[in-house]
Amino acid sequence: MKPVRISIKLLVLYILFPFNLFGADFDGIIYVRSINTITTAVPFLMIAPDARAGAMGDVGVSSSPDINSMHWNPAKYAFFKDDNFYEVDEETGDTLAIKDNLFSVGLNYTRSFGRDINLSQATSVWRPDQKQAIAISMKYFTLGEVNFTDNQGISLGSVKPREFAFDLAYARKLGDYISGAIAGRFIYSDISQGSIEGAQAGVAYAADLALYYQKPLNVGKTPATFSWGINISNIGTKITYTDDVDADFIPINLRIGPSINFMLNKDYQLAFMVDFNKLLVPTPPIYERDSLGNLIHDGDGFRIEKGRDPNRSVFSGMLGSFTDAPGGFSEEMNEITISVGAEFNYKQVLFFRGGYFHEHESKGNRKYVTAGFGGRYKIASLDFAYVIPVAQRSPLENVLRFSLGLKF
């Protein structure tokens, strides 16, 4: 089964990281020559699905709550509201309270025109009262048509890989300014589409744990809202595409960051936010090699020169992910990606957004500027986002996102 397993891994790596410098020995062990990128199965779970966050550098753990909070921080749903859903006294015009029983639906579509990669997501949120919310979400990812080969480069035919995830989340206020959430996730990944003997679709189960905090304050004489959030996502089982018990990690991820939203006057708002991300999975070690460059096998496995054995349990991999990089503390710091974003809001009707995403060169070298805009009218909202790569020949070239929201 090993050749099938390695072929599937190579397919996933090529599709998602086509410009990284990977190499492979004839024995099928993948190693990295000039970088040490962390790779996992089902990386589509980490792709930003919505145009709002996508226009702000893929930032969203502490941004103001919206219909697409499932991906970023489901705890935000407990504070999810809309200016169109305040009760208003018909005689005085005074705002009285937020209406209960808010129901919202969101649709997202991401399209990479250069590589025929598509990501779709549908989300629904029900807030029965002012303290809690329930959300469900379905994410579907297609990779277009891919020519599948074995380790010797012999064509096995064309396949159309597809993956999807189904989410269910419950969020509740824990106080006036803080909320928590837990989300469950079912993950299905069919890479080979039955075209390879011995290969099968992969299935995994995961959960998210999240907190969100927001509080009004004044910065000088300017009213503002300060927020922060933390979300540990995809805490779950490993996944395999064969009967091999040596399964792969899914992208368990720690996301944390603050934001601040300035109410410049009754018509204008300006928000700034930052996200820090770190994958909580093992970092690939450096294996020992002989004078001819061949990996050294000692009977129990390939001998590790620096780092730790990546074949560990889920919780051991999570806890050890802070100390297992072969390059030490500096490499651990390089594994943190940084997203910064800004949003200008005019009367809750027009939105202009921008951002930047940064990943260290040794960990994938994804660097891109993002921009977008959105509009809202009564119950409907529509957002657009576009990615502008800074690194040459980025797999994120020509990526366009659309988001539609409806609130009832």
C-alpha positions as CSV (number, residue, x, y, z in Angstrom):
1,M,0.0,0.0,0.0
2,K,3.0,2.3,0.5
3,P,3.3,3.5,-3.2
4,V,-0.4,4.4,-3.2
5,R,-0.1,6.3,0.0
6,I,2.9,8.2,-1.1
7,S,1.3,9.0,-4.5
8,I,-1.7,10.5,-2.8
9,K,0.5,12.6,-0.5
10,L,2.5,13.9,-3.5
11,L,-0.8,14.8,-5.2
12,V,-2.0,16.8,-2.3
13,L,1.4,18.6,-1.9
14,Y,1.6,19.4,-5.6
15,I,-1.9,20.8,-5.7
16,L,-1.7,23.0,-2.7
17,F,2.1,23.9,-2.6
18,P,3.1,23.6,-6.3
19,F,6.0,26.0,-6.1
20,N,7.7,24.8,-2.9
21,L,11.0,22.9,-3.3
22,F,10.1,19.3,-2.4
23,G,12.2,16.2,-3.1
24,A,11.6,12.5,-2.6
25,D,13.9,9.6,-2.2
26,F,13.3,6.4,-4.2
27,D,12.1,4.7,-1.0
28,G,9.2,7.2,-1.0
29,I,10.1,9.2,2.0
30,I,9.4,12.9,1.4
31,Y,12.0,15.4,2.7
32,V,12.5,19.1,2.1
33,R,15.7,20.4,0.6
34,S,15.5,24.2,1.1
35,I,12.4,24.7,3.3
36,N,10.7,22.8,6.1
37,T,7.0,23.4,5.4
38,I,4.5,21.7,7.6
39,T,2.0,19.8,5.6
40,T,-1.3,18.1,6.7
41,A,-4.1,16.2,5.1
42,V,-7.3,18.1,4.1
43,P,-5.6,21.6,4.1
44,F,-8.8,23.0,2.5
45,L,-10.0,23.4,6.0
46,M,-7.6,26.3,6.4
47,I,-8.7,28.2,3.3
48,A,-10.6,31.4,4.1
49,P,-14.1,30.9,2.7
50,D,-15.6,34.3,2.9
51,A,-15.0,37.6,1.0
52,R,-15.0,39.9,4.0
53,A,-12.2,38.2,5.9
54,G,-10.5,37.3,2.6
55,A,-10.3,41.0,1.7
56,M,-8.7,41.8,5.1
57,G,-5.6,39.5,4.8
58,D,-7.5,36.3,6.0
59,V,-8.1,37.9,9.5
60,G,-11.2,37.1,11.5
61,V,-10.7,35.7,15.0
62,S,-11.7,38.9,16.7
63,S,-13.4,40.9,13.9
64,S,-17.0,42.0,14.5
65,P,-19.4,38.9,14.4
66,D,-20.9,38.0,11.0
67,I,-22.6,35.1,9.3
68,N,-19.2,33.5,8.5
69,S,-17.8,33.4,12.0
70,M,-17.8,29.5,11.9
71,H,-14.4,29.4,10.2
72,W,-12.8,32.1,12.3
73,N,-14.3,31.9,15.7
74,P,-17.7,30.4,16.4
75,A,-17.9,32.1,19.8
76,K,-18.7,35.4,18.0
77,Y,-22.1,34.1,17.1
78,A,-23.3,34.8,20.6
79,F,-22.8,38.5,19.9
80,F,-24.2,38.3,16.3
81,K,-26.7,41.0,15.6
82,D,-27.8,43.4,12.9
83,D,-28.8,47.1,13.0
84,N,-31.9,46.2,11.0
85,F,-33.2,44.1,13.9
86,Y,-33.5,46.6,16.7
87,E,-37.0,47.2,18.2
88,V,-37.8,50.9,17.8
89,D,-40.5,52.9,19.6
90,E,-42.9,54.2,16.9
91,E,-43.8,57.3,18.9
92,T,-40.4,58.5,20.1
93,G,-38.1,56.7,17.7
94,D,-35.9,55.4,20.5
95,T,-34.1,52.1,20.2
96,L,-35.5,49.7,22.8
97,A,-33.9,46.3,22.4
98,I,-32.5,43.7,20.0
99,K,-35.2,41.5,18.5
100,D,-34.9,37.8,19.3
101,N,-35.2,34.9,17.0
102,L,-32.8,36.2,14.3
103,F,-32.2,33.7,11.4
104,S,-29.5,34.3,8.9
105,V,-28.1,32.5,5.8
106,G,-24.7,33.0,4.1
107,L,-23.3,31.7,0.8
108,N,-19.6,31.9,-0.1
109,Y,-17.8,31.1,-3.3
110,T,-14.0,31.2,-4.0
111,R,-12.7,30.6,-7.5
112,S,-9.1,30.3,-8.6
113,F,-9.3,31.1,-12.3
114,G,-5.7,30.0,-13.1
115,R,-6.0,26.5,-11.6
116,D,-9.6,25.5,-11.6
117,I,-9.9,25.3,-7.8
118,N,-13.2,26.1,-6.2
119,L,-14.4,26.4,-2.6
120,S,-18.1,26.8,-1.7
121,Q,-19.6,27.2,1.7
122,A,-23.2,27.6,3.0
123,T,-23.9,28.7,6.6
124,S,-27.0,29.2,8.6
125,V,-27.3,30.8,12.0
126,W,-30.2,30.9,14.4
127,R,-30.1,33.2,17.5
128,P,-33.2,32.3,19.6
129,D,-32.4,34.9,22.2
130,Q,-29.7,37.5,23.1
131,K,-27.5,35.0,24.9
132,Q,-27.0,32.0,22.6
133,A,-26.8,30.9,19.0
134,I,-26.7,27.7,16.9
135,A,-24.9,27.6,13.6
136,I,-24.5,24.9,10.9
137,S,-22.1,25.1,7.9
138,M,-21.2,23.0,4.9
139,K,-17.9,23.5,3.0
140,Y,-17.2,21.9,-0.4
141,F,-13.8,21.9,-2.1
142,T,-13.0,20.8,-5.6
143,L,-9.6,20.6,-7.3
144,G,-10.6,20.4,-10.9
145,E,-9.1,17.7,-13.1
146,V,-5.8,16.2,-12.0
147,N,-3.6,13.8,-13.8
148,F,-2.8,11.1,-11.3
149,T,0.5,9.1,-11.5
150,D,2.3,6.4,-9.5
151,N,5.9,6.7,-8.1
152,Q,7.4,5.9,-11.4
153,G,5.5,8.6,-13.2
154,I,3.1,6.2,-15.0
155,S,-0.2,7.8,-15.6
156,L,-3.1,6.3,-13.7
157,G,-5.7,8.5,-15.4
158,S,-7.4,11.8,-14.6
159,V,-9.4,12.3,-11.4
160,K,-11.5,15.1,-9.9
161,P,-10.7,15.2,-6.2
162,R,-13.4,16.5,-3.9
163,E,-13.6,17.2,-0.2
164,F,-16.2,18.5,2.1
165,A,-16.8,19.3,5.8
166,F,-20.0,19.6,7.8
167,D,-20.0,21.8,11.0
168,L,-22.4,22.3,13.9
169,A,-21.7,24.9,16.5
170,Y,-23.2,26.2,19.8
171,A,-22.2,29.6,21.1
172,R,-23.3,31.2,24.4
173,K,-22.5,34.4,26.3
174,L,-20.6,33.7,29.5
175,G,-20.9,37.3,30.7
176,D,-21.7,40.8,29.4
177,Y,-18.5,40.9,27.4
178,I,-17.4,37.4,26.8
179,S,-18.7,34.3,25.0
180,G,-17.6,30.7,24.4
181,A,-18.4,28.1,21.7
182,I,-17.8,24.5,20.8
183,A,-18.2,23.2,17.3
184,G,-18.2,19.6,15.9
185,R,-17.0,18.8,12.4
186,F,-17.3,15.8,10.0
187,I,-14.6,15.7,7.3
188,Y,-14.7,13.7,4.1
189,S,-11.9,13.6,1.5
190,D,-11.9,11.7,-1.7
191,I,-8.6,12.3,-3.5
192,S,-8.3,9.3,-5.8
193,Q,-12.0,9.0,-6.8
194,G,-11.6,5.2,-6.9
195,S,-9.1,5.3,-9.7
196,I,-6.3,3.6,-7.7
197,E,-6.5,0.1,-6.3
198,G,-6.2,0.0,-2.5
199,A,-7.1,3.7,-2.1
200,Q,-10.2,4.9,-0.4
201,A,-11.9,8.1,0.8
202,G,-10.6,9.5,4.1
203,V,-12.9,10.4,7.0
204,A,-12.1,12.4,10.1
205,Y,-13.9,14.0,13.0
206,A,-12.9,17.2,14.8
207,A,-14.0,19.9,17.2
208,D,-13.3,23.6,17.8
209,L,-13.0,25.4,21.1
210,A,-13.3,29.2,21.0
211,L,-13.6,32.3,23.2
212,Y,-14.5,35.8,22.2
213,Y,-14.4,39.1,24.1
214,Q,-15.7,42.5,23.2
215,K,-16.1,45.7,25.3
216,P,-16.9,49.3,24.5
217,L,-14.3,51.9,25.5
218,N,-13.1,55.4,24.7
219,V,-9.8,56.2,23.0
220,G,-9.4,59.8,23.9
221,K,-12.7,61.2,22.9
222,T,-13.5,58.6,20.3
223,P,-15.8,55.8,21.2
224,A,-14.5,52.3,20.2
225,T,-15.0,48.6,20.8
226,F,-12.0,46.5,21.7
227,S,-12.2,42.8,21.0
228,W,-10.0,39.7,21.2
229,G,-10.5,36.1,20.2
230,I,-9.0,32.7,20.4
231,N,-10.0,29.5,18.5
232,I,-8.3,26.1,18.5
233,S,-9.8,24.5,15.5
234,N,-9.8,21.0,14.0
235,I,-8.9,19.1,17.2
236,G,-9.6,15.7,15.8
237,T,-8.7,12.3,14.5
238,K,-6.1,11.6,12.0
239,I,-7.1,10.7,8.4
240,T,-5.9,8.0,6.0
241,Y,-6.5,7.2,2.4
242,T,-5.5,3.5,2.6
243,D,-5.8,0.7,5.0
244,D,-2.3,1.8,6.3
245,V,-2.6,2.5,10.1
246,D,0.0,5.3,9.7
247,A,-2.6,8.1,9.2
248,D,-1.9,11.8,8.7
249,F,-2.7,14.8,10.9
250,I,-5.5,17.1,9.9
251,P,-4.7,20.9,10.3
252,I,-5.2,21.4,14.0
253,N,-4.7,25.2,14.3
254,L,-4.4,27.9,17.0
255,R,-5.7,31.3,16.0
256,I,-5.5,34.3,18.3
257,G,-5.6,38.0,18.0
258,P,-7.1,41.4,18.9
259,S,-9.1,44.1,17.1
260,I,-10.3,47.6,17.7
261,N,-13.2,49.4,16.0
262,F,-13.4,53.2,16.1
263,M,-16.8,54.9,15.8
264,L,-15.5,58.1,14.2
265,N,-19.0,59.6,14.1
266,K,-22.5,58.4,13.5
267,D,-21.8,57.6,9.9
268,Y,-18.1,56.3,9.8
269,Q,-16.4,53.5,11.5
270,L,-12.8,52.3,11.1
271,A,-11.5,48.9,12.4
272,F,-8.0,47.4,12.6
273,M,-7.3,43.7,13.5
274,V,-4.5,41.2,13.7
275,D,-4.5,37.4,13.6
276,F,-1.7,35.0,14.7
277,N,-1.9,31.4,13.5
278,K,0.2,28.3,14.4
279,L,-0.5,24.8,13.3
280,L,-0.5,22.4,16.3
281,V,0.9,19.4,14.4
282,P,4.4,18.0,14.3
283,T,7.2,19.8,12.4
284,P,9.0,17.5,10.0
285,P,12.4,16.5,11.4
286,I,15.8,16.3,9.7
287,Y,16.8,12.7,9.0
288,E,20.4,11.4,9.1
289,R,22.0,10.5,5.8
290,D,25.1,8.5,4.9
291,S,28.0,9.8,2.7
292,L,26.0,9.0,-0.4
293,G,22.9,11.0,0.8
294,N,20.8,8.0,1.6
295,L,18.6,7.9,4.6
296,I,19.9,5.8,7.5
297,H,17.5,3.1,8.7
298,D,18.2,1.5,12.1
299,G,15.5,-1.2,12.1
300,D,12.9,0.8,14.0
301,G,12.6,3.5,11.4
302,F,14.7,6.2,9.7
303,R,17.2,7.8,12.1
304,I,16.4,11.4,13.1
305,E,19.3,13.9,13.3
306,K,17.3,16.9,14.6
307,G,13.7,17.2,15.8
308,R,11.2,14.6,16.9
309,D,9.5,11.6,15.4
310,P,6.3,13.0,13.7
311,N,4.4,9.7,14.1
312,R,2.8,10.6,17.4
313,S,-0.7,10.7,18.9
314,V,-3.0,13.7,18.3
315,F,-2.5,15.2,21.7
316,S,1.2,14.5,21.8
317,G,1.5,16.2,18.5
318,M,-0.5,19.2,19.7
319,L,1.6,19.7,22.9
320,G,4.9,18.9,21.2
321,S,4.2,21.3,18.3
322,F,5.7,24.2,20.3
323,T,9.1,22.5,20.9
324,D,9.7,20.0,18.1
325,A,11.1,22.1,15.3
326,P,14.6,20.9,14.3
327,G,15.8,24.5,14.1
328,G,14.8,25.3,17.7
329,F,12.9,28.4,19.0
330,S,13.6,30.5,15.9
331,E,12.0,27.9,13.6
332,E,9.0,27.7,16.0
333,M,8.6,31.4,15.6
334,N,8.8,31.1,11.9
335,E,5.8,28.8,11.9
336,I,3.5,31.6,13.1
337,T,1.7,33.3,10.2
338,I,0.5,36.9,10.6
339,S,-2.6,38.5,9.1
340,V,-3.4,42.2,9.4
341,G,-6.5,43.8,8.1
342,A,-8.6,47.0,8.1
343,E,-12.2,47.8,7.4
344,F,-13.8,51.2,6.7
345,N,-17.6,51.3,7.2
346,Y,-20.0,54.0,5.9
347,K,-23.4,53.8,7.6
348,Q,-23.4,50.0,7.7
349,V,-24.1,50.2,4.0
350,L,-20.7,50.5,2.2
351,F,-17.5,48.7,3.3
352,F,-14.0,49.0,2.0
353,R,-11.3,46.6,3.1
354,G,-7.7,45.7,2.8
355,G,-5.1,43.5,4.4
356,Y,-1.8,41.6,4.2
357,F,-0.9,37.9,4.9
358,H,2.7,36.9,5.8
359,E,4.3,33.5,6.0
360,H,8.0,32.9,6.5
361,E,10.0,31.8,3.5
362,S,11.0,28.5,5.1
363,K,7.4,27.6,5.9
364,G,5.7,28.1,2.5
365,N,6.4,31.7,1.6
366,R,2.8,32.7,1.2
367,K,2.7,36.5,1.1
368,Y,-0.1,38.4,-0.4
369,V,-2.0,41.7,-0.3
370,T,-5.8,41.6,-0.3
371,A,-8.5,44.1,-1.1
372,G,-12.2,44.1,-1.4
373,F,-15.5,45.9,-0.8
374,G,-19.0,45.1,0.2
375,G,-22.5,46.5,0.4
376,R,-25.6,45.9,2.4
377,Y,-29.3,46.8,1.8
378,K,-32.0,45.8,4.2
379,I,-31.8,42.0,4.6
380,A,-29.1,41.4,2.0
381,S,-25.3,41.8,1.9
382,L,-22.8,41.2,-0.9
383,D,-19.0,41.2,-0.6
384,F,-16.1,40.8,-3.0
385,A,-12.4,40.1,-2.3
386,Y,-9.3,39.7,-4.5
387,V,-5.8,38.3,-3.7
388,I,-2.7,40.0,-5.0
389,P,0.4,37.7,-4.5
390,V,3.7,39.3,-3.4
391,A,5.7,36.1,-4.0
392,Q,6.0,35.2,-7.7
393,R,4.0,32.3,-9.1
394,S,1.9,32.0,-6.1
395,P,-0.9,29.3,-6.0
396,L,-3.1,32.2,-4.8
397,E,-2.9,34.1,-8.1
398,N,-6.3,35.1,-9.6
399,V,-8.3,34.1,-6.6
400,L,-11.7,35.9,-6.4
401,R,-14.2,35.5,-3.5
402,F,-17.9,36.3,-3.4
403,S,-20.1,36.3,-0.3
404,L,-23.9,36.7,-0.1
405,G,-25.7,37.1,3.2
406,L,-29.4,37.1,4.0
407,K,-31.0,38.0,7.4
408,F,-34.6,37.2,8.3
